[in-house]
Amino acid sequence: MRRSLHVLTPEGPAGTLLKEGQHVFNYTALEPDLEVALAMPLRAKSYASTPLHAVFAMNLPEGFLLDKLRRRLAKFGKVDDMLLLERTGRQQIGRLQYVAEEGGWSPPPANASLQRLIDEGSTKGLFEHLVETYLEAGIAGVQPKVLMPDAGLQPQSGERTTLIEPDLIVKAAGEDYEALAANEFACMSAARRAGIKTPEFWLSSDDTLFVMRRFDLSPERRGFEDIAAVSGINRDPDGAYKYGGSYEAVAKVIGSYAMSNRQSALAQFFDYLVISVILRNGDAHLKNFGLTYSTPNANDVELAPLFDVVTTTIYTYPNPRTGESIVDRTMALKLFSGASSRAYPAAVDLVRFGRTVCGVERPKDHIDRIATAVFETIDKELQRVPPTIRSDMAAAWVEGLGSVSSSRTVTS
């Protein structure tokens, strides 16, 4: 079935995306500010791809949201990537919008404030209501989440609240990962305490919802591309594409695009890696790091704030061969390109990575600063985590702290 979508930027229409056999994008714009992606400069020649181009597929729903959207859209025929992009592409992370026809569309109104999310959590069915209301918004990720507007910040029009922009990301735990919202809150709190750049975030009073303010809207709307998208890595049905490569390769991508502030961006990335090692976050994959910019040609690329950090080693999953419950005690990616293992690195390897890959002058100082913040968080925000997983998280963090403690004996 032939489908086409207009690709829009805040500066104006950029071009047309067509599905007829291959996916083909053609620029109709002539101005460089209307470029759609870092690796897709303005040109007359088409950009063709059999799977949907990685940058356009970046925010397509996965897991929980994808299942719900497929059920909702089944009556419209085959639910392919173009249909998903049409239905979710008007409101999504980053600069781009995808529309089939101009006009004739009204966004759902803002009907819940940040304060209501914090006060009510999910105990009164609020999250389920929000998912049904804002299901057709573009945000990736496997776990239950929704992209929605904060009614407390939107301008009023009579008695109704008029939506400007969905500015909050709201996550719930789901059935497979107990207290995941509280887990993420504690991990992000440790990062914030360590001086790592994070978005604003909150935990609901019942500890069931993790709420994060979008970082691509303030002070002005910015483009965002995760590392998988900017690298042109296409999606696959089981999500394996997110777990290929190494953190060394991620650092090279960051360094090659964030040229105007390369040193600070790589130092920032080293901090992200260090805290993931200490917190035993085994899901720091290619989509959990990203770049932001005003326009792709503006030479102001920055590393996005840290997001999606959880302690994963407290959860089990079934062995696909035996059905036995096992724990994944490996990182999402290899540390160095060509490495044979995804094992969490020893302190000496982490220090070497900081110095040789990220150009950090005194990597052990970064490690010690972050380790101190994690230790302090155990006595503070970790107490918000329900007792059913708190001791396991504390044990995982202590293990992570122990793995980097020898950094004090490594020459900086």
PADO-780632 format. One record per residue (C-alpha): x, y, z; residue number from 1; residue in three letters. Coordinates in pm, whole numbers, plus 50000, padded with zeros to 5 digits. Layout:
BEGIN
PT      u      v      w    i   aa
PT      X      Y      Z  NUM  ALA
...
END
This chain:
BEGIN
PT      u      v      w    i   aa
PT  50000  50000  50000    1  MET
PT  50138  50340  49903    2  ARG
PT  50165  50585  50190    3  ARG
PT  50322  50929  50212    4  SER
PT  50389  51169  50496    5  LEU
PT  50503  51530  50511    6  HIS
PT  50808  51576  50734    7  VAL
PT  50794  51906  50922    8  LEU
PT  51046  52097  51133    9  THR
PT  50986  52400  51359   10  PRO
PT  51135  52611  51078   11  GLU
PT  50894  52475  50816   12  GLY
PT  50825  52175  50587   13  PRO
PT  51138  51974  50506   14  ALA
PT  51025  51710  50259   15  GLY
PT  50816  51403  50188   16  THR
PT  50852  51046  50311   17  LEU
PT  50705  50786  50076   18  LEU
PT  50654  50410  50115   19  LYS
PT  50626  50226  49786   20  GLU
PT  50849  49919  49809   21  GLY
PT  51131  50109  49978   22  GLN
PT  51095  50402  50214   23  HIS
PT  51209  50714  50025   24  VAL
PT  51263  51063  50165   25  PHE
PT  51299  51363  49935   26  ASN
PT  51379  51716  50044   27  TYR
PT  51144  51981  49915   28  THR
PT  51315  52251  50122   29  ALA
PT  51615  52451  50004   30  LEU
PT  51727  52602  50336   31  GLU
PT  51991  52419  50547   32  PRO
PT  51798  52498  50867   33  ASP
PT  51530  52256  50744   34  LEU
PT  51760  51954  50743   35  GLU
PT  51603  51661  50927   36  VAL
PT  51902  51478  51078   37  ALA
PT  52273  51501  51147   38  LEU
PT  52356  51238  50885   39  ALA
PT  52099  51353  50626   40  MET
PT  52226  51682  50481   41  PRO
PT  52026  51877  50228   42  LEU
PT  52062  51728  49876   43  ARG
PT  51865  51668  49558   44  ALA
PT  51914  51290  49561   45  LYS
PT  51660  51079  49750   46  SER
PT  51739  50903  50077   47  TYR
PT  51613  50547  50028   48  ALA
PT  51596  50265  50281   49  SER
PT  51416  49930  50280   50  THR
PT  51337  49946  50653   51  PRO
PT  51218  50286  50768   52  LEU
PT  51515  50524  50804   53  HIS
PT  51660  50496  51153   54  ALA
PT  51606  50862  51242   55  VAL
PT  51238  50850  51139   56  PHE
PT  51184  50521  51326   57  ALA
PT  51356  50644  51641   58  MET
PT  51039  50730  51835   59  ASN
PT  50815  50449  51713   60  LEU
PT  50644  50270  52002   61  PRO
PT  50777  49941  52136   62  GLU
PT  50659  49679  52381   63  GLY
PT  50367  49794  52596   64  PHE
PT  50265  50092  52380   65  LEU
PT  50311  49905  52052   66  LEU
PT  50080  49625  52165   67  ASP
PT  49808  49874  52259   68  LYS
PT  49845  50074  51938   69  LEU
PT  49827  49764  51721   70  ARG
PT  49497  49670  51881   71  ARG
PT  49362  50022  51833   72  ARG
PT  49473  50047  51468   73  LEU
PT  49391  49692  51354   74  ALA
PT  49070  49803  51182   75  LYS
PT  49270  50036  50954   76  PHE
PT  49455  49747  50787   77  GLY
PT  49816  49640  50815   78  LYS
PT  49986  49817  51104   79  VAL
PT  50325  49895  50950   80  ASP
PT  50585  50155  51043   81  ASP
PT  50433  50420  50817   82  MET
PT  50091  50387  50981   83  LEU
PT  50250  50398  51325   84  LEU
PT  50448  50706  51225   85  LEU
PT  50137  50874  51086   86  GLU
PT  49945  50816  51409   87  ARG
PT  50223  50905  51653   88  THR
PT  50427  51152  51449   89  GLY
PT  50249  51477  51529   90  ARG
PT  50374  51479  51886   91  GLN
PT  50708  51322  51966   92  GLN
PT  51054  51380  52107   93  ILE
PT  51278  51608  51901   94  GLY
PT  51218  51857  51616   95  ARG
PT  51035  51647  51360   96  LEU
PT  50666  51595  51294   97  GLN
PT  50505  51359  51043   98  TYR
PT  50163  51439  50900   99  VAL
PT  49956  51284  50621  100  ALA
PT  49750  51597  50564  101  GLU
PT  49785  51951  50694  102  GLU
PT  49516  52058  50941  103  GLY
PT  49213  51859  51049  104  GLY
PT  49371  51731  51369  105  TRP
PT  49315  51833  51729  106  SER
PT  49546  51708  52003  107  PRO
PT  49394  51564  52319  108  PRO
PT  49357  51827  52592  109  PRO
PT  49581  51850  52894  110  ALA
PT  49377  51695  53174  111  ASN
PT  49632  51604  53442  112  ALA
PT  49895  51816  53612  113  SER
PT  50235  51718  53745  114  LEU
PT  50102  51773  54096  115  GLN
PT  49813  51534  54035  116  ARG
PT  50056  51269  53910  117  LEU
PT  50265  51309  54224  118  ILE
PT  49965  51310  54456  119  ASP
PT  49763  51023  54303  120  GLU
PT  50022  50795  54141  121  GLY
PT  49860  50494  53979  122  SER
PT  49642  50387  54272  123  THR
PT  49321  50536  54124  124  LYS
PT  49370  50415  53768  125  GLY
PT  49520  50748  53657  126  LEU
PT  49804  50593  53456  127  PHE
PT  49570  50366  53259  128  GLU
PT  49352  50668  53178  129  HIS
PT  49654  50866  53058  130  LEU
PT  49772  50580  52835  131  VAL
PT  49435  50563  52662  132  GLU
PT  49422  50942  52624  133  THR
PT  49777  50998  52498  134  TYR
PT  49850  50666  52332  135  LEU
PT  49913  50828  51994  136  GLU
PT  50228  51019  52090  137  ALA
PT  50575  50924  51975  138  GLY
PT  50798  50782  52243  139  ILE
PT  51011  50467  52226  140  ALA
PT  51084  50213  52498  141  GLY
PT  50956  49874  52601  142  VAL
PT  50820  49953  52948  143  GLN
PT  50480  50116  53017  144  PRO
PT  50510  50491  52965  145  LYS
PT  50320  50784  52820  146  VAL
PT  50411  51124  52676  147  LEU
PT  50166  51386  52801  148  MET
PT  50118  51759  52869  149  PRO
PT  50137  51907  53217  150  ASP
PT  49802  52077  53265  151  ALA
PT  49958  52291  53536  152  GLY
PT  50179  52468  53281  153  LEU
PT  49942  52503  52986  154  GLN
PT  49757  52831  52916  155  PRO
PT  49388  52829  52999  156  GLN
PT  49107  52888  52749  157  SER
PT  48784  52935  52934  158  GLY
PT  48714  52628  53145  159  GLU
PT  48926  52391  52934  160  ARG
PT  49301  52349  52920  161  THR
PT  49450  52385  52574  162  THR
PT  49748  52168  52487  163  LEU
PT  50066  52330  52364  164  ILE
PT  50315  52046  52393  165  GLU
PT  50335  51711  52573  166  PRO
PT  50619  51791  52810  167  ASP
PT  50612  51507  53066  168  LEU
PT  50721  51145  53032  169  ILE
PT  50540  50923  53281  170  VAL
PT  50656  50567  53349  171  LYS
PT  50498  50284  53546  172  ALA
PT  50660  49962  53663  173  ALA
PT  50466  49702  53466  174  GLY
PT  50423  49342  53572  175  GLU
PT  50775  49211  53507  176  ASP
PT  50983  49466  53697  177  TYR
PT  50880  49530  54055  178  GLU
PT  50903  49891  54178  179  ALA
PT  51076  50001  53858  180  LEU
PT  50962  50362  53900  181  ALA
PT  51120  50386  54246  182  ALA
PT  51430  50209  54116  183  ASN
PT  51476  50470  53842  184  GLU
PT  51408  50757  54084  185  PHE
PT  51683  50636  54319  186  ALA
PT  51931  50586  54034  187  CYS
PT  51860  50926  53880  188  MET
PT  51886  51082  54226  189  SER
PT  52235  50938  54262  190  ALA
PT  52328  51086  53924  191  ALA
PT  52191  51427  54017  192  ARG
PT  52375  51417  54349  193  ARG
PT  52696  51341  54156  194  ALA
PT  52658  51656  53949  195  GLY
PT  52559  51468  53634  196  ILE
PT  52324  51655  53403  197  LYS
PT  51972  51511  53428  198  THR
PT  51624  51630  53334  199  PRO
PT  51386  51733  53612  200  GLU
PT  51222  51425  53761  201  PHE
PT  50986  51318  54038  202  TRP
PT  50843  51007  54205  203  LEU
PT  50473  50990  54288  204  SER
PT  50378  50979  54654  205  SER
PT  50276  50613  54626  206  ASP
PT  50612  50531  54459  207  ASP
PT  50444  50386  54149  208  THR
PT  50508  50654  53883  209  LEU
PT  50837  50804  53768  210  PHE
PT  50781  51142  53601  211  VAL
PT  51043  51322  53393  212  MET
PT  51032  51663  53225  213  ARG
PT  51138  51654  52860  214  ARG
PT  51483  51801  52803  215  PHE
PT  51432  51886  52433  216  ASP
PT  51183  52170  52488  217  LEU
PT  51369  52412  52714  218  SER
PT  51478  52687  52673  219  PRO
PT  51375  52625  52309  220  GLU
PT  51282  52317  52111  221  ARG
PT  51589  52115  52016  222  ARG
PT  51651  51825  51788  223  GLY
PT  51728  51490  51946  224  PHE
PT  51879  51175  51798  225  GLU
PT  51974  50867  51996  226  ASP
PT  52302  50697  51908  227  ILE
PT  52131  50417  51717  228  ALA
PT  51949  50672  51499  229  ALA
PT  52244  50898  51431  230  VAL
PT  52451  50589  51346  231  SER
PT  52188  50472  51098  232  GLY
PT  52127  50142  51277  233  ILE
PT  51791  50000  51170  234  ASN
PT  51536  49852  51409  235  ARG
PT  51472  49480  51429  236  ASP
PT  51170  49304  51580  237  PRO
PT  51345  49171  51891  238  ASP
PT  51538  49488  51977  239  GLY
PT  51883  49333  51931  240  ALA
PT  51996  49634  51726  241  TYR
PT  52022  49838  52046  242  LYS
PT  52285  49607  52195  243  TYR
PT  52546  49595  51918  244  GLY
PT  52887  49760  51941  245  GLY
PT  53077  49914  52228  246  SER
PT  53092  50219  52451  247  TYR
PT  53414  50309  52273  248  GLU
PT  53217  50328  51947  249  ALA
PT  52951  50542  52117  250  VAL
PT  53225  50781  52233  251  ALA
PT  53352  50809  51875  252  LYS
PT  53006  50902  51750  253  VAL
PT  52972  51166  52021  254  ILE
PT  53317  51308  51947  255  GLY
PT  53257  51322  51573  256  SER
PT  52933  51522  51599  257  TYR
PT  52981  51731  51917  258  ALA
PT  53287  51898  51769  259  MET
PT  53224  52241  51918  260  SER
PT  53234  52103  52275  261  ASN
PT  53396  51764  52221  262  ARG
PT  53597  51758  52544  263  GLN
PT  53306  51836  52775  264  SER
PT  53069  51600  52590  265  ALA
PT  53310  51308  52623  266  LEU
PT  53377  51385  52989  267  ALA
PT  53000  51389  53039  268  GLN
PT  52970  51053  52862  269  PHE
PT  53241  50907  53085  270  PHE
PT  53037  51010  53390  271  ASP
PT  52731  50839  53241  272  TYR
PT  52929  50520  53194  273  LEU
PT  53079  50531  53543  274  VAL
PT  52745  50566  53717  275  ILE
PT  52595  50287  53505  276  SER
PT  52881  50060  53615  277  VAL
PT  52839  50148  53983  278  ILE
PT  52459  50121  53983  279  LEU
PT  52474  49796  53784  280  ARG
PT  52264  49939  53505  281  ASN
PT  52290  49666  53244  282  GLY
PT  52054  49836  52999  283  ASP
PT  52265  50137  52896  284  ALA
PT  52220  50058  52526  285  HIS
PT  52248  50264  52206  286  LEU
PT  51907  50427  52246  287  LYS
PT  51981  50542  52600  288  ASN
PT  52241  50796  52489  289  PHE
PT  52164  51080  52252  290  GLY
PT  52264  51412  52098  291  LEU
PT  52070  51739  52095  292  THR
PT  52106  52042  51869  293  TYR
PT  51914  52349  51751  294  SER
PT  51934  52246  51383  295  THR
PT  52155  51972  51233  296  PRO
PT  52378  52226  51056  297  ASN
PT  52419  52464  51352  298  ALA
PT  52742  52317  51498  299  ASN
PT  52596  52326  51851  300  ASP
PT  52559  51951  51913  301  VAL
PT  52556  51852  52281  302  GLU
PT  52526  51524  52467  303  LEU
PT  52171  51487  52594  304  ALA
PT  52113  51471  52970  305  PRO
PT  52126  51129  53135  306  LEU
PT  51804  50926  53123  307  PHE
PT  51671  50569  53159  308  ASP
PT  51903  50451  53436  309  VAL
PT  51793  50160  53657  310  VAL
PT  51962  49888  53860  311  THR
PT  51890  49585  53641  312  THR
PT  52073  49311  53834  313  THR
PT  51794  49288  54091  314  ILE
PT  51555  49144  53831  315  TYR
PT  51540  48796  53686  316  THR
PT  51425  48667  53352  317  TYR
PT  51365  48316  53219  318  PRO
PT  51647  48134  53044  319  ASN
PT  51511  48083  52688  320  PRO
PT  51643  47724  52681  321  ARG
PT  51571  47596  53030  322  THR
PT  51303  47833  53164  323  GLY
PT  51512  47878  53479  324  GLU
PT  51515  48227  53631  325  SER
PT  51851  48393  53582  326  ILE
PT  52007  48734  53644  327  VAL
PT  52192  48927  53375  328  ASP
PT  52517  49053  53526  329  ARG
PT  52662  49208  53211  330  THR
PT  52661  49552  53052  331  MET
PT  52447  49632  52750  332  ALA
PT  52755  49694  52532  333  LEU
PT  53120  49594  52537  334  LYS
PT  53354  49850  52692  335  LEU
PT  53613  49858  52414  336  PHE
PT  53567  49777  52047  337  SER
PT  53700  49427  51984  338  GLY
PT  53650  49317  52346  339  ALA
PT  53527  48963  52395  340  SER
PT  53313  49026  52703  341  SER
PT  53039  49257  52829  342  ARG
PT  53148  49210  53190  343  ALA
PT  53145  49515  53414  344  TYR
PT  53496  49661  53397  345  PRO
PT  53759  49657  53667  346  ALA
PT  53867  49997  53797  347  ALA
PT  54189  49995  53596  348  VAL
PT  53995  49941  53270  349  ASP
PT  53746  50212  53356  350  LEU
PT  54028  50456  53424  351  VAL
PT  54197  50359  53097  352  ARG
PT  53871  50411  52910  353  PHE
PT  53830  50758  53060  354  GLY
PT  54181  50862  52974  355  ARG
PT  54234  50706  52630  356  THR
PT  53881  50707  52482  357  VAL
PT  53719  51012  52646  358  CYS
PT  54030  51223  52697  359  GLY
PT  53953  51276  53067  360  VAL
PT  54263  51408  53238  361  GLU
PT  54197  51267  53586  362  ARG
PT  53940  50988  53544  363  PRO
PT  53973  50856  53899  364  LYS
PT  53854  51193  54031  365  ASP
PT  53533  51147  53830  366  HIS
PT  53493  50794  53963  367  ILE
PT  53549  50900  54324  368  ASP
PT  53302  51189  54297  369  ARG
PT  53031  50965  54156  370  ILE
PT  53104  50684  54403  371  ALA
PT  53067  50929  54693  372  THR
PT  52729  51044  54560  373  ALA
PT  52606  50686  54521  374  VAL
PT  52714  50604  54876  375  PHE
PT  52524  50907  55009  376  GLU
PT  52214  50816  54808  377  THR
PT  52196  50477  54980  378  ILE
PT  52114  50658  55304  379  ASP
PT  51880  50909  55141  380  LYS
PT  51672  50857  54824  381  GLU
PT  51717  50479  54826  382  LEU
PT  51491  50483  55132  383  GLN
PT  51203  50575  54895  384  ARG
PT  51239  50235  54730  385  VAL
PT  50994  49972  54864  386  PRO
PT  51153  49728  55111  387  PRO
PT  51086  49437  54874  388  THR
PT  51372  49546  54647  389  ILE
PT  51561  49800  54862  390  ARG
PT  51809  49556  55014  391  SER
PT  51880  49401  54673  392  ASP
PT  51944  49744  54522  393  MET
PT  52170  49842  54811  394  ALA
PT  52367  49518  54770  395  ALA
PT  52403  49581  54396  396  ALA
PT  52527  49935  54457  397  TRP
PT  52774  49819  54721  398  VAL
PT  52903  49562  54474  399  GLU
PT  52939  49835  54212  400  GLY
PT  53115  50064  54456  401  LEU
PT  53355  49783  54543  402  GLY
PT  53436  49726  54177  403  SER
PT  53561  50084  54132  404  VAL
PT  53711  50139  54479  405  SER
PT  54056  50032  54360  406  SER
PT  54056  50338  54134  407  SER
PT  54221  50516  54424  408  ARG
PT  54528  50301  54371  409  THR
PT  54537  50360  53993  410  VAL
PT  54758  50641  53874  411  THR
PT  54536  50918  53742  412  SER
END
